[in-house]
Amino acid sequence: MVKLRLKRFGKKREVSYRIVAMQSTSRRDGRPLEELGFYNPRTDETRLNVPAIVERLKSGAQPTETVRHILKKAQVFEQVNA
């Protein structure tokens, strides 16, 4: 199963994440199938590749709870249903 989840980057206490599509059995920081965006929780900065995310969701990828919240905030799910 393909999941949309966060991949950790950065130094200690200066963390940032990339939103990636990965197999559910892969390690957290393993090799992704595709990088779909960026999220920095310290500054709340988010950059998303929305067309690629919509395509992954339509093909059956399941987001984790944190990624689901980020996508809901960016109103990506309205584009999936349209």
Secondary structure, DSSP 8 states (H G I E B T S, - for coil): -EEEEEEEEEETTEEEEEEEEEETTS-TTS--SEEEEEEETTTTEEEE-HHHHHHHHHTT-EE-HHHHHHHHHTT-HHHHH-
